[in-house]
Amino acid sequence: MGIEEIIINKSRFISLATPIESEEQAKEIIEKVRKEHMAATHNVYAYIWGENDQIQRCSDDGEPSGTAGKPVLEVIKKENLKKHISYSYKVFWRDKIRQWWPYQSICPKC
């Protein structure tokens, strides 16, 4: 599983990408990350599954329709990453307590 992050305007975007063995596994990954980072403000994902790519799912999670999940899905298609999931979430810097929120447990170098 690959994990990357970027900071833009005091917001931290953390993304992971990994191969999947089934659509059920993709759903399990989505649920696991959401539970681990319940305070994240946006949880965006996209994945393609099936012998003929017949299952294509994405979520904008509250962002304007088509502005988050759909572009991620298009990158997955363009890069031919069949049977993969990409999942990103956003956390904010809280100046008053001088820490990232929510606590970033999946990023050991943070």
Secondary structure, DSSP 8 states (H G I E B T S, - for coil): -EEEEEEETTEEEEEEEEE-SSHHHHHHHHHHHHHHTTT-SEEEEEEEESTTS-EEEEE-TTSSTTSSHHHHHHHHHHTT-TTEEEEEEEEEEETTTTEEES--TT-TT-
